Amino acid sequence: MINQFFFRINETAQMLGVSRSKVYELLNNKELLAVKQNRKTLITRESLLDLVKKWNSSAQYQKGEIFNQ
């Protein structure tokens, strides 16, 4: 279980296994939500969990497609 409520860009990239640029792309596409604290961009825990769930369901759907052909 994730105990933090907010994550910095670097932490988010590391957890998702993507680059910092990809995290910014996800923010621009509204797939992740963030708040600003002074000069820091902080990703919300809820949006991070929602994105992982979305990726998981998408991966399972694609996996099912492969086996159904």
C-alpha positions as CSV (number, residue, x, y, z in Angstrom):
1,M,0.0,0.0,0.0
2,I,1.2,3.5,-0.8
3,N,1.4,5.6,2.3
4,Q,2.2,9.0,0.7
5,F,-0.5,11.3,-0.7
6,F,1.7,13.0,-3.3
7,F,4.8,12.1,-5.4
8,R,7.4,14.1,-7.2
9,I,8.0,13.7,-10.9
10,N,11.1,11.6,-10.4
11,E,9.3,9.3,-7.9
12,T,6.4,8.8,-10.2
13,A,8.6,8.0,-13.2
14,Q,10.5,5.5,-11.2
15,M,7.4,3.8,-9.9
16,L,5.8,3.6,-13.3
17,G,9.0,2.6,-15.0
18,V,8.9,5.5,-17.5
19,S,10.9,8.6,-18.2
20,R,10.3,12.0,-16.7
21,S,9.2,13.1,-20.1
22,K,6.5,10.4,-20.2
23,V,5.2,11.6,-16.8
24,Y,4.9,15.2,-18.2
25,E,3.1,13.8,-21.3
26,L,0.7,11.9,-19.0
27,L,0.1,15.2,-17.1
28,N,-0.5,17.1,-20.3
29,N,-3.0,14.4,-21.5
30,K,-4.8,14.6,-18.2
31,E,-4.0,10.9,-17.4
32,L,-2.3,12.0,-14.2
33,L,-3.4,14.8,-11.9
34,A,-1.0,17.1,-10.0
35,V,-0.9,20.0,-7.7
36,K,1.7,22.7,-7.4
37,Q,3.4,23.4,-4.1
38,N,5.8,26.3,-4.5
39,R,7.9,25.2,-7.4
40,K,7.2,21.5,-7.0
41,T,4.8,19.5,-9.2
42,L,3.3,16.8,-7.0
43,I,1.3,13.9,-8.5
44,T,-1.7,12.8,-6.5
45,R,-1.8,9.2,-5.2
46,E,-5.3,8.7,-6.5
47,S,-4.5,9.6,-10.0
48,L,-1.4,7.4,-9.9
49,L,-3.5,4.4,-8.7
50,D,-6.2,5.1,-11.3
51,L,-3.6,5.2,-14.1
52,V,-2.1,1.8,-13.0
53,K,-5.6,0.3,-12.9
54,K,-6.3,1.6,-16.4
55,W,-3.0,0.2,-17.7
56,N,-3.7,-3.1,-16.0
57,S,-7.2,-3.4,-17.5
58,S,-5.9,-2.4,-20.9
59,A,-3.1,-5.0,-20.7
60,Q,-5.6,-7.7,-19.8
61,Y,-7.9,-6.7,-22.6
62,Q,-5.1,-6.8,-25.1
63,K,-3.8,-10.2,-23.7
64,G,-7.3,-11.6,-24.1
65,E,-7.5,-10.4,-27.7
66,I,-4.3,-12.2,-28.6
67,F,-5.6,-15.5,-27.1
68,N,-9.1,-15.1,-28.7
69,Q,-7.7,-15.0,-32.3
